[in-house]
Amino acid sequence: MNSIAPSELIINSRGAVYHIDLRPEELADTVITVGDPDRVEKVSKHFDSIELKRQHREFVAHTGYIGKKRITVISTGIGPDNIDIVINELDALKNIDFETRTIKPELSSLQIIRLGTSGALQADIPVDSFVVGTHGLGLDNLLHYYRFYNNPEEEQILKNFIAHTQLSGNIQPYVATGSISIMKNFVEGFYHGITVTCPGFYGPQGRVLRLGLANPGLVDNFSSFASGSHRISNFEMETSAIYGLGKLLGHHCLSVNVIVANRIRKEFSKDGALAVENLITKALSIISTI
């Protein structure tokens, strides 16, 4: 098997993958991703022990234990472009031999669980509640750079979504499904729905400051969409990229978000920090047992 060139997989002087600065043995099989670098410590403070802390640019990683469960929590920063870096480098740590720069003959899967913040797109999903993304519906272009194929259910959701929203411009949405094996543990106390991933915070999420929108009815279109039993529950900026890359690379991925804004009711959480802390403690109580 041909080795992967140094220009394609950058390994630094300490033998760590370039952007997230982790060595293969420093990564746990269960990974929690958060957007905000400061949120890594808010997760790892609940660990019983911490064996490692690393930071490079916006990528902060802590690996430690809750009981016998080894967990890595890592920040991604904002947006699908950063997810492309993090998911590919996590996979490289797991499935590429850094000594030979070759793909391992036996591939392994990671559990990757995003704990994030999000805006609700349904009036009945209140601020400070928790939402599990059954699917990630991407309005970004990341997955179009890879050979990606949808299953029949995903194809139907995508077909119905395109017909319903009639998005203008060059937006080519895609859909990827979350991990059923992880999702089944996040039921009681969680809303479930399609999480839309946007490539920006303002225009892509229907916010108007000084610029007019190419799709002015965006939020209303999302809220009124349904495909069978599926509806759009929320939107943010990472989930579809995690689900899509995770699916292609054979990892089990789930996105769990706390709602800090309800875009239909025009409400924002009165204590976003507490809402995030509540999500972390509830999610860790589940993650530590699966």
N, C-alpha and C positions, 0 to 999 in steps of 0.2 A: 504493500500500500504506500502511495506517495505521501511524503510528509507535508504538513501545512507550512507554508513559507512564513518567515518572521514578519513580513509586511502584512500578512493576513491575520495572524494570531500573535499579538504583541505580548511578550512575557518579559517582565522587568527584571532588574538585577537580583531581586530576592526570590525569583521564581514564581511571582504572582502575575495573574492576568492584569493587563494594563489599567483599565479604567477603574474597576472596583477593588483592585489591589488585594486580592485574596489568593492564597495558594490552595490547591485541591483539598488538602487535609484540614483546612480551616473552615470549610463549608459543611454545614449540617444538611441532612437529607430533607428536613423541613425548613422552608424559608418563608419568612414574613417580609413583604415589601411594603414600605410606606413612602409617601412622596417627600415629606419634609425631613431633612437631615436631623433636625432637633427632636423629631418624633421617635428616632431610634432609641434614645435613652429613655424615653417615656414608656417604651415597650420593655427594654432590657432591665429596667429597675425592678420588674416583677420576676426576673429570673432568680433561681436559688443560687446560681453561681455564673460568673462570666469568665470565659477562658481567653477571649480575644476581643480587641477593639482595633479597628483600622479605619482610616479616612483618607480619601483622595478626591479632590474636588468636591462635588456635591454627594459623592457616594460614601456614606458612613455605614460600617458593618460591625455588628456585635454578635458573637457566637457564644452560647452558654446553655445552661440546663434549667428546665423546670422538672424537678424529680429526676427521672431517668431519660426524659425527652430532651434530646439535643436540638436546638433551634438556632438558626441564623436570622437576624433581622437586619435588613439593608434598606437604605433610602435610595430612591430612584430619581429624585427631582421631579419635574413636571413634564408630562407629555409623552406621546408615543415614540419620539425619537430617542429619548432616554431609555424607554422600555426596550427598544431594539438592542441597545448596548447591554443592559443588565441581564435580560433573559438569555441572550447569546453567550455572554460571559459566564453566567451561572451554568449553562449547559456545557460549555467548554471545560469548566472545572470538574464536572461530573463525568463527561464522556470522551474527553480527549486526553491522551497520555502526553503530559508535558515534556517528558524526557525524549520521546521519539517524535513528538508532534504528529501523531497519527490517531485516528479515531479508534477507540477501544472496540475489540471484537464483540463484546457483550455490553449493550447499552443499559443504563439505569435511569429511573425516573425520580424526579424531585416532587415534593409537595410544595407548591408556591401559592401563598395566600396573601392577597392584597388587603390591607386595612387602610381605608382612605376616607376622604370627605367628599360629599356629593350634593347635588341639588335634586329635589324631588320634582317629578313631572305629573304627579297625580295629587289631587286635593286631599285624598284620604290618607296620604302618607305624611305624617306630621314631622316637623323638625325634631331632631334628637333621636329619631327612630333609626333602626338598622335595616339595610337592604342588601340582599344577596343577589348578585347578577346571574340569572339563569343563562343568559347569553350576553356576549359583548357585540354590539352593533357599531361598527367603525365608520366614522365619517372622515377619518384620516386616510392617508394613502400607504401606510406602512406595509400592509400585507400584499399589496399589489407588486411589491418587489420580490416576492417569493412565489413558488409554485404552491398555490393554496386551492383546495377543493372543498366544497360544501357537501354535507350529507343532505338527503331529501328534505328533512325538516328545516334545516337552515336555508335551503334554496327557497322553500315556500315562504318563510318569514321575510327573506330578502325581496322576493317578488312582490309580496303584499306591501312591504314598506315602500318600495320604489313607486308602486302604483298609488299609494295613499298620499305620500308626501310630495311627489312630483318636484323634487329638488332641482333647482336651476344651476347653471354653471357646470363645472367639471367634477362634481362630487360623485364618486363611485363607491357606494357603501359596500361593506362586507359584514358577514356574521360568523361568529365562532361561539361554541358552547362551553360553559363551565363544567368543571369536574363533578359528575354525579356522585362519585364515591366520597368526595369531601362535602358536597352540598347537603347530603342526607343528614349530616351532623349539625347543620345550621338551619333548623326549622322553627323551633319554639322561640318566640320573641323576635323573629326576623320576617320582614316582607320579602317576597320574591318577585322578580320581574326582569325585563330586558334592560340592560345598562347601555346607554348610548355613549360612545367615546368621541369627543370632539378634539380637533387639532388646535384649539385656542379657547380663550376664556370669554372674550367679548363677542364679536360678530358670530363665530361658530356656535356660540351658545345663545344667540338671539338677543344679546345686550346691545343697546344703542347708546352711544355717547355723542360723538360728532359725525359718525359715518353712517350712511344709509346701508340697509341690508339687501343682499341679493335674494334672500329667502325670508321676508318679513313675518311670515306666519309660522316660523319654525317651531316655537314652543307649543303652540296650539295643535299643530300637526302631529307632533310627538305624543302629546297627551291623549289625543283622540284615536291613536293607532291601536289596532288589535289584530292578532293573527292567531286564530283559534283561541286557546286559553291564555295566550301570551299577550301582555301589554308592556309598554315602556314605563318603567318605574322611575328612572333617574338618569342623569347624565353627568359625566366627568371627563377625564382626559387620559386614562391609562388602560381601562379594562379590556377593550377589544384587542389591543396589541398584546397584552399578556395572554389572553385566551388563544389568539391566533398563533403566535409563536410557540406557546406551550403545546398546542395541538400538533403542530408540525414536528416539534422536537420530542414528543412523547412524554411530556410532564403533566401532572395533575394540578390544575390551576383553578382558583376561586377568588372572586373579588367580593369583599364585604365592605360596605360603606355606611358611615353615619351621615344622616341627612342634616346639613347645617343650614340649608335654605329650601323653602318650598316656593318654586317659581310660579305656581298657580295661585297660591294664597298670598304671595308677596311677603313672606315671612322669613326671618333669619333667626338662628338660634341665639338665645340670650346669653348662653355660656358655651361657646364652641369648644373651649379647652376641656370642660367637664364632659361634654358629649363625646369627645374623642377618647378621654380616659375611660368612660363607661364602655365604649366599644372595645378598647384594648383589654380590659379586665374580663369582659364576657367572652371575647374571642379566645383569649389565652386559656380560659377554663375549659374550652372545647378542644383547642389545638393540642394542648398538653396530654390529651387522652386518646388521640387518634394517630 
